[in-house]
Amino acid sequence: MTKILISLLVVVHFAVAVWHGNAHTVLAITLPPEKNAFVYAVIVIAPVLAAALMWTRYALAGAWTFVLSMLGALLFGAYHHFVMVSPDNIDHLPHGTAYAQSTFVATAVALAVLELVSALYGAFCVWGWSRAPRVPSYPKGTA
């Protein structure tokens, strides 16, 4: 169930992030190359990699990747959308249609909530797995 829920959270996050990216484009809000690299690596690619890892024997690494990517995305987005004064801040958006501006604000808030919930759920999963009793592994032909 955990891998299904994490995969679902990743799919929803990806869809909202693309929607938010489209609002960036419509409002002509650009990011410098280093911030763009962070967005693609941490906010787009890392969660997808995490979901893929969840379906392998590296599920714990996938859960850690999920937690760290959602935490990184949350901190980056919260700072840029709600704290730092720039065209990327919801209170300082450039001129555009009311629809584009409301889409930007709604998706920024949705991303923050989704990333917080995802980071907390992923941390809960990692914590639970780290507390689970380990079954010893014996070489074939023994035990």
Backbone as JSON Lines, residues from 0, in Angstrom:
{"i":0,"aa":"M","n":[0.83,-1.2,0.0],"ca":[0.0,0.0,0.0],"c":[0.87,1.27,0.0]}
{"i":1,"aa":"T","n":[2.0,1.22,0.72],"ca":[2.88,2.38,0.8],"c":[3.39,2.78,-0.57]}
{"i":2,"aa":"K","n":[3.86,1.79,-1.34],"ca":[4.41,2.15,-2.65],"c":[3.34,2.7,-3.58]}
{"i":3,"aa":"I","n":[2.12,2.23,-3.44],"ca":[1.02,2.77,-4.25],"c":[0.73,4.22,-3.86]}
{"i":4,"aa":"L","n":[0.67,4.48,-2.56],"ca":[0.35,5.83,-2.11],"c":[1.47,6.81,-2.47]}
{"i":5,"aa":"I","n":[2.73,6.4,-2.28],"ca":[3.84,7.28,-2.65],"c":[3.82,7.53,-4.15]}
{"i":6,"aa":"S","n":[3.57,6.5,-4.94],"ca":[3.5,6.67,-6.4],"c":[2.36,7.61,-6.78]}
{"i":7,"aa":"L","n":[1.23,7.48,-6.13],"ca":[0.1,8.37,-6.39],"c":[0.44,9.82,-6.02]}
{"i":8,"aa":"L","n":[1.08,10.01,-4.87],"ca":[1.5,11.36,-4.47],"c":[2.46,11.95,-5.49]}
{"i":9,"aa":"V","n":[3.36,11.13,-6.02],"ca":[4.32,11.61,-7.03],"c":[3.6,12.02,-8.31]}
{"i":10,"aa":"V","n":[2.63,11.22,-8.75],"ca":[1.89,11.55,-9.97],"c":[1.11,12.85,-9.8]}
{"i":11,"aa":"V","n":[0.44,13.01,-8.66],"ca":[-0.32,14.24,-8.41],"c":[0.63,15.43,-8.31]}
{"i":12,"aa":"H","n":[1.74,15.25,-7.6],"ca":[2.73,16.33,-7.48],"c":[3.26,16.74,-8.84]}
{"i":13,"aa":"F","n":[3.57,15.76,-9.68],"ca":[4.08,16.04,-11.01],"c":[3.06,16.85,-11.82]}
{"i":14,"aa":"A","n":[1.79,16.43,-11.76],"ca":[0.74,17.14,-12.51],"c":[0.59,18.58,-12.03]}
{"i":15,"aa":"V","n":[0.58,18.79,-10.72],"ca":[0.44,20.15,-10.19],"c":[1.68,20.98,-10.53]}
{"i":16,"aa":"A","n":[2.86,20.35,-10.47],"ca":[4.1,21.08,-10.8],"c":[4.1,21.51,-12.27]}
{"i":17,"aa":"V","n":[3.62,20.66,-13.16],"ca":[3.53,21.03,-14.57],"c":[2.52,22.17,-14.74]}
{"i":18,"aa":"W","n":[1.4,22.08,-14.07],"ca":[0.38,23.13,-14.13],"c":[0.96,24.45,-13.62]}
{"i":19,"aa":"H","n":[1.71,24.38,-12.53],"ca":[2.34,25.57,-11.97],"c":[3.4,26.12,-12.94]}
{"i":20,"aa":"G","n":[4.14,25.23,-13.56],"ca":[5.14,25.64,-14.56],"c":[4.5,26.35,-15.73]}
{"i":21,"aa":"N","n":[3.33,25.9,-16.14],"ca":[2.61,26.58,-17.22],"c":[2.2,27.99,-16.8]}
{"i":22,"aa":"A","n":[1.81,28.15,-15.53],"ca":[1.47,29.49,-15.04],"c":[2.71,30.38,-15.05]}
{"i":23,"aa":"H","n":[3.87,29.81,-14.71],"ca":[5.12,30.56,-14.82],"c":[5.32,31.07,-16.25]}
{"i":24,"aa":"T","n":[5.1,30.19,-17.21],"ca":[5.29,30.54,-18.62],"c":[4.33,31.64,-19.05]}
{"i":25,"aa":"V","n":[3.07,31.48,-18.72],"ca":[2.05,32.47,-19.13],"c":[2.34,33.83,-18.53]}
{"i":26,"aa":"L","n":[2.81,33.86,-17.29],"ca":[3.11,35.13,-16.62],"c":[4.54,35.61,-16.89]}
{"i":27,"aa":"A","n":[5.28,34.87,-17.69],"ca":[6.66,35.2,-18.05],"c":[7.56,35.33,-16.82]}
{"i":28,"aa":"I","n":[7.34,34.43,-15.87],"ca":[8.19,34.39,-14.66],"c":[9.28,33.36,-14.93]}
{"i":29,"aa":"T","n":[10.5,33.84,-15.06],"ca":[11.62,32.94,-15.34],"c":[12.5,32.81,-14.11]}
{"i":30,"aa":"L","n":[13.22,31.72,-14.07],"ca":[14.18,31.47,-13.0],"c":[15.58,31.46,-13.6]}
{"i":31,"aa":"P","n":[16.57,31.84,-12.8],"ca":[17.95,31.74,-13.31],"c":[18.33,30.27,-13.51]}
{"i":32,"aa":"P","n":[19.35,30.0,-14.31],"ca":[19.7,28.61,-14.64],"c":[19.93,27.7,-13.44]}
{"i":33,"aa":"E","n":[20.59,28.22,-12.38],"ca":[20.86,27.36,-11.22],"c":[19.58,26.99,-10.48]}
{"i":34,"aa":"K","n":[18.61,27.89,-10.44],"ca":[17.33,27.57,-9.8],"c":[16.51,26.65,-10.7]}
{"i":35,"aa":"N","n":[16.59,26.85,-12.0],"ca":[15.92,25.95,-12.94],"c":[16.47,24.53,-12.81]}
{"i":36,"aa":"A","n":[17.79,24.41,-12.65],"ca":[18.42,23.09,-12.47],"c":[17.9,22.43,-11.2]}
{"i":37,"aa":"F","n":[17.78,23.22,-10.13],"ca":[17.24,22.68,-8.87],"c":[15.81,22.19,-9.07]}
{"i":38,"aa":"V","n":[15.0,23.0,-9.74],"ca":[13.6,22.62,-9.98],"c":[13.53,21.29,-10.72]}
{"i":39,"aa":"Y","n":[14.29,21.16,-11.81],"ca":[14.23,19.92,-12.58],"c":[14.79,18.73,-11.8]}
{"i":40,"aa":"A","n":[15.92,18.92,-11.11],"ca":[16.55,17.81,-10.41],"c":[15.76,17.38,-9.18]}
{"i":41,"aa":"V","n":[15.39,18.33,-8.33],"ca":[14.79,18.0,-7.02],"c":[13.27,17.92,-7.08]}
{"i":42,"aa":"I","n":[12.65,18.81,-7.82],"ca":[11.19,18.89,-7.8],"c":[10.54,18.0,-8.87]}
{"i":43,"aa":"V","n":[11.22,17.8,-9.98],"ca":[10.63,17.0,-11.06],"c":[11.2,15.57,-11.11]}
{"i":44,"aa":"I","n":[12.52,15.45,-11.23],"ca":[13.13,14.13,-11.47],"c":[13.22,13.28,-10.21]}
{"i":45,"aa":"A","n":[13.67,13.86,-9.09],"ca":[13.88,13.07,-7.87],"c":[12.61,12.35,-7.38]}
{"i":46,"aa":"P","n":[11.44,12.99,-7.37],"ca":[10.25,12.25,-6.94],"c":[9.89,11.09,-7.88]}
{"i":47,"aa":"V","n":[10.1,11.29,-9.17],"ca":[9.81,10.21,-10.13],"c":[10.79,9.05,-9.9]}
{"i":48,"aa":"L","n":[12.05,9.37,-9.67],"ca":[13.04,8.35,-9.35],"c":[12.65,7.63,-8.05]}
{"i":49,"aa":"A","n":[12.21,8.39,-7.06],"ca":[11.78,7.8,-5.79],"c":[10.64,6.81,-5.99]}
{"i":50,"aa":"A","n":[9.65,7.2,-6.78],"ca":[8.52,6.31,-7.04],"c":[8.97,5.04,-7.75]}
{"i":51,"aa":"A","n":[9.89,5.17,-8.69],"ca":[10.4,3.99,-9.4],"c":[11.14,3.07,-8.43]}
{"i":52,"aa":"L","n":[11.96,3.65,-7.55],"ca":[12.69,2.85,-6.57],"c":[11.76,2.13,-5.6]}
{"i":53,"aa":"M","n":[10.61,2.7,-5.33],"ca":[9.65,2.08,-4.4],"c":[9.21,0.7,-4.9]}
{"i":54,"aa":"W","n":[9.28,0.46,-6.18],"ca":[8.83,-0.8,-6.77],"c":[9.97,-1.8,-6.94]}
{"i":55,"aa":"T","n":[11.11,-1.51,-6.34],"ca":[12.27,-2.4,-6.43],"c":[12.68,-2.82,-5.02]}
{"i":56,"aa":"R","n":[13.78,-3.55,-4.95],"ca":[14.29,-3.94,-3.63],"c":[14.94,-2.75,-2.92]}
{"i":57,"aa":"Y","n":[15.0,-1.6,-3.57],"ca":[15.57,-0.39,-3.0],"c":[14.48,0.55,-2.5]}
{"i":58,"aa":"A","n":[13.4,-0.01,-1.99],"ca":[12.25,0.79,-1.55],"c":[12.63,1.77,-0.44]}
{"i":59,"aa":"L","n":[13.5,1.37,0.47],"ca":[13.9,2.29,1.54],"c":[14.65,3.49,0.95]}
{"i":60,"aa":"A","n":[15.53,3.24,0.0],"ca":[16.23,4.35,-0.67],"c":[15.22,5.22,-1.42]}
{"i":61,"aa":"G","n":[14.21,4.59,-2.0],"ca":[13.15,5.35,-2.67],"c":[12.37,6.22,-1.71]}
{"i":62,"aa":"A","n":[12.08,5.68,-0.53],"ca":[11.35,6.46,0.48],"c":[12.2,7.64,0.96]}
{"i":63,"aa":"W","n":[13.49,7.41,1.18],"ca":[14.38,8.5,1.57],"c":[14.47,9.56,0.47]}
{"i":64,"aa":"T","n":[14.57,9.12,-0.77],"ca":[14.62,10.06,-1.9],"c":[13.33,10.87,-1.97]}
{"i":65,"aa":"F","n":[12.23,10.2,-1.73],"ca":[10.92,10.87,-1.72],"c":[10.86,11.93,-0.63]}
{"i":66,"aa":"V","n":[11.24,11.56,0.59],"ca":[11.2,12.5,1.71],"c":[12.09,13.71,1.43]}
{"i":67,"aa":"L","n":[13.31,13.46,1.02],"ca":[14.26,14.56,0.8],"c":[13.85,15.45,-0.37]}
{"i":68,"aa":"S","n":[13.32,14.85,-1.43],"ca":[12.89,15.67,-2.57],"c":[11.66,16.51,-2.21]}
{"i":69,"aa":"M","n":[10.73,15.94,-1.46],"ca":[9.54,16.71,-1.07],"c":[9.91,17.81,-0.07]}
{"i":70,"aa":"L","n":[10.84,17.51,0.83],"ca":[11.29,18.53,1.78],"c":[12.03,19.65,1.04]}
{"i":71,"aa":"G","n":[12.9,19.29,0.12],"ca":[13.61,20.29,-0.68],"c":[12.65,21.13,-1.51]}
{"i":72,"aa":"A","n":[11.67,20.48,-2.12],"ca":[10.68,21.2,-2.93],"c":[9.86,22.14,-2.06]}
{"i":73,"aa":"L","n":[9.47,21.67,-0.88],"ca":[8.68,22.5,0.04],"c":[9.46,23.75,0.46]}
{"i":74,"aa":"L","n":[10.7,23.56,0.87],"ca":[11.51,24.69,1.32],"c":[11.77,25.68,0.19]}
{"i":75,"aa":"F","n":[12.1,25.18,-0.99],"ca":[12.35,26.04,-2.15],"c":[11.08,26.81,-2.53]}
{"i":76,"aa":"G","n":[9.98,26.08,-2.66],"ca":[8.72,26.72,-3.08],"c":[8.18,27.68,-2.05]}
{"i":77,"aa":"A","n":[8.22,27.3,-0.78],"ca":[7.7,28.18,0.27],"c":[8.51,29.48,0.31]}
{"i":78,"aa":"Y","n":[9.81,29.36,0.21],"ca":[10.65,30.57,0.24],"c":[10.37,31.46,-0.96]}
{"i":79,"aa":"H","n":[10.37,30.88,-2.15],"ca":[10.21,31.69,-3.36],"c":[8.79,32.2,-3.57]}
{"i":80,"aa":"H","n":[7.79,31.43,-3.19],"ca":[6.4,31.83,-3.43],"c":[5.81,32.69,-2.32]}
{"i":81,"aa":"F","n":[6.34,32.56,-1.09],"ca":[5.68,33.22,0.04],"c":[6.58,34.16,0.85]}
{"i":82,"aa":"V","n":[7.92,34.08,0.69],"ca":[8.81,34.88,1.52],"c":[9.61,35.89,0.69]}
{"i":83,"aa":"M","n":[10.42,35.4,-0.23],"ca":[11.3,36.27,-1.01],"c":[10.48,37.18,-1.93]}
{"i":84,"aa":"V","n":[10.8,38.45,-1.91],"ca":[10.11,39.4,-2.78],"c":[10.72,39.3,-4.18]}
{"i":85,"aa":"S","n":[9.92,38.83,-5.11],"ca":[10.33,38.66,-6.51],"c":[9.06,38.43,-7.33]}
{"i":86,"aa":"P","n":[9.19,38.38,-8.66],"ca":[8.0,38.08,-9.48],"c":[7.45,36.68,-9.22]}
{"i":87,"aa":"D","n":[8.23,35.81,-8.53],"ca":[7.81,34.46,-8.22],"c":[7.0,34.4,-6.91]}
{"i":88,"aa":"N","n":[6.88,35.53,-6.22],"ca":[6.12,35.6,-4.97],"c":[4.66,35.85,-5.3]}
{"i":89,"aa":"I","n":[3.75,35.16,-4.61],"ca":[2.33,35.28,-4.93],"c":[1.77,36.69,-4.71]}
{"i":90,"aa":"D","n":[2.45,37.48,-3.88],"ca":[2.0,38.85,-3.64],"c":[2.66,39.87,-4.58]}
{"i":91,"aa":"H","n":[3.55,39.43,-5.44],"ca":[4.27,40.34,-6.33],"c":[4.29,39.83,-7.77]}
{"i":92,"aa":"L","n":[3.21,39.21,-8.2],"ca":[3.16,38.64,-9.53],"c":[3.16,39.73,-10.6]}
{"i":93,"aa":"P","n":[3.78,39.43,-11.74],"ca":[3.71,40.4,-12.84],"c":[2.28,40.48,-13.39]}
{"i":94,"aa":"H","n":[2.04,41.51,-14.15],"ca":[0.71,41.67,-14.75],"c":[0.42,40.51,-15.68]}
{"i":95,"aa":"G","n":[-0.81,40.11,-15.66],"ca":[-1.28,39.03,-16.52],"c":[-2.77,38.89,-16.32]}
{"i":96,"aa":"T","n":[-3.34,37.9,-16.92],"ca":[-4.78,37.69,-16.77],"c":[-5.08,37.25,-15.34]}
{"i":97,"aa":"A","n":[-6.28,37.52,-14.91],"ca":[-6.71,37.11,-13.58],"c":[-6.65,35.58,-13.47]}
{"i":98,"aa":"Y","n":[-6.98,34.89,-14.56],"ca":[-6.92,33.43,-14.55],"c":[-5.49,32.93,-14.34]}
{"i":99,"aa":"A","n":[-4.54,33.52,-15.05],"ca":[-3.15,33.09,-14.92],"c":[-2.64,33.36,-13.51]}
{"i":100,"aa":"Q","n":[-2.97,34.51,-12.98],"ca":[-2.52,34.83,-11.62],"c":[-3.16,33.92,-10.58]}
{"i":101,"aa":"S","n":[-4.45,33.67,-10.72],"ca":[-5.12,32.79,-9.75],"c":[-4.62,31.35,-9.88]}
{"i":102,"aa":"T","n":[-4.31,30.93,-11.1],"ca":[-3.73,29.59,-11.3],"c":[-2.38,29.49,-10.62]}
{"i":103,"aa":"F","n":[-1.56,30.52,-10.78],"ca":[-0.25,30.55,-10.15],"c":[-0.37,30.42,-8.64]}
{"i":104,"aa":"V","n":[-1.24,31.23,-8.05],"ca":[-1.42,31.23,-6.59],"c":[-1.97,29.88,-6.13]}
{"i":105,"aa":"A","n":[-3.0,29.39,-6.79],"ca":[-3.62,28.13,-6.39],"c":[-2.64,26.96,-6.47]}
{"i":106,"aa":"T","n":[-1.85,26.92,-7.54],"ca":[-0.91,25.81,-7.68],"c":[0.27,25.96,-6.72]}
{"i":107,"aa":"A","n":[0.67,27.18,-6.4],"ca":[1.74,27.38,-5.41],"c":[1.29,26.87,-4.04]}
{"i":108,"aa":"V","n":[0.06,27.19,-3.67],"ca":[-0.49,26.72,-2.39],"c":[-0.67,25.2,-2.42]}
{"i":109,"aa":"A","n":[-1.21,24.69,-3.52],"ca":[-1.41,23.24,-3.64],"c":[-0.09,22.49,-3.54]}
{"i":110,"aa":"L","n":[0.95,23.01,-4.19],"ca":[2.27,22.37,-4.1],"c":[2.79,22.37,-2.67]}
{"i":111,"aa":"A","n":[2.65,23.49,-1.97],"ca":[3.13,23.57,-0.6],"c":[2.43,22.55,0.3]}
{"i":112,"aa":"V","n":[1.12,22.46,0.18],"ca":[0.36,21.51,0.99],"c":[0.73,20.08,0.61]}
{"i":113,"aa":"L","n":[0.78,19.8,-0.66],"ca":[1.1,18.46,-1.15],"c":[2.51,18.04,-0.73]}
{"i":114,"aa":"E","n":[3.46,18.96,-0.83],"ca":[4.84,18.64,-0.45],"c":[4.98,18.44,1.05]}
{"i":115,"aa":"L","n":[4.25,19.2,1.85],"ca":[4.27,19.01,3.29],"c":[3.69,17.65,3.66]}
{"i":116,"aa":"V","n":[2.52,17.34,3.13],"ca":[1.88,16.05,3.41],"c":[2.77,14.9,2.94]}
{"i":117,"aa":"S","n":[3.35,15.04,1.76],"ca":[4.2,13.99,1.2],"c":[5.45,13.78,2.05]}
{"i":118,"aa":"A","n":[6.1,14.86,2.45],"ca":[7.31,14.74,3.27],"c":[6.99,14.08,4.61]}
{"i":119,"aa":"L","n":[5.88,14.46,5.21],"ca":[5.49,13.87,6.49],"c":[5.15,12.39,6.33]}
{"i":120,"aa":"Y","n":[4.39,12.05,5.29],"ca":[4.04,10.65,5.06],"c":[5.3,9.82,4.77]}
{"i":121,"aa":"G","n":[6.17,10.34,3.93],"ca":[7.41,9.62,3.63],"c":[8.26,9.43,4.86]}
{"i":122,"aa":"A","n":[8.36,10.45,5.71],"ca":[9.13,10.35,6.94],"c":[8.51,9.31,7.88]}
{"i":123,"aa":"F","n":[7.19,9.29,7.93],"ca":[6.49,8.29,8.73],"c":[6.82,6.88,8.23]}
{"i":124,"aa":"C","n":[6.85,6.7,6.93],"ca":[7.17,5.39,6.34],"c":[8.61,4.99,6.66]}
{"i":125,"aa":"V","n":[9.55,5.92,6.47],"ca":[10.96,5.63,6.76],"c":[11.13,5.28,8.23]}
{"i":126,"aa":"W","n":[10.5,6.05,9.1],"ca":[10.58,5.81,10.53],"c":[10.02,4.43,10.87]}
{"i":127,"aa":"G","n":[8.88,4.08,10.29],"ca":[8.28,2.78,10.55],"c":[9.16,1.64,10.07]}
{"i":128,"aa":"W","n":[9.74,1.78,8.89],"ca":[10.61,0.73,8.37],"c":[11.87,0.58,9.2]}
{"i":129,"aa":"S","n":[12.38,1.69,9.72],"ca":[13.61,1.61,10.5],"c":[13.36,0.97,11.87]}
{"i":130,"aa":"R","n":[12.12,0.96,12.33],"ca":[11.77,0.35,13.62],"c":[11.31,-1.09,13.47]}
{"i":131,"aa":"A","n":[11.07,-1.53,12.25],"ca":[10.58,-2.89,12.02],"c":[11.67,-3.9,12.38]}
{"i":132,"aa":"P","n":[11.28,-5.0,13.01],"ca":[12.29,-6.02,13.33],"c":[12.86,-6.61,12.05]}
{"i":133,"aa":"R","n":[14.15,-6.85,12.06],"ca":[14.84,-7.42,10.9],"c":[14.83,-8.94,11.01]}
{"i":134,"aa":"V","n":[14.51,-9.58,9.91],"ca":[14.58,-11.04,9.85],"c":[15.99,-11.39,9.4]}
{"i":135,"aa":"P","n":[16.7,-12.2,10.17],"ca":[18.07,-12.52,9.76],"c":[18.08,-13.28,8.45]}
{"i":136,"aa":"S","n":[19.1,-13.01,7.67],"ca":[19.26,-13.67,6.39],"c":[20.38,-14.7,6.54]}
{"i":137,"aa":"Y","n":[20.06,-15.94,6.23],"ca":[21.03,-17.03,6.33],"c":[21.45,-17.49,4.95]}
{"i":138,"aa":"P","n":[22.7,-17.85,4.79],"ca":[23.12,-18.4,3.51],"c":[22.34,-19.68,3.19]}
{"i":139,"aa":"K","n":[22.18,-19.96,1.9],"ca":[21.44,-21.16,1.5],"c":[22.13,-22.39,2.08]}
{"i":140,"aa":"G","n":[21.3,-23.3,2.54],"ca":[21.81,-24.57,3.06],"c":[22.1,-24.54,4.55]}
{"i":141,"aa":"T","n":[21.91,-23.38,5.21],"ca":[22.09,-23.33,6.65],"c":[20.77,-22.99,7.29]}
{"i":142,"aa":"A","n":[20.74,-23.06,8.58],"ca":[19.56,-22.73,9.4],"c":[18.48,-23.69,9.21]}
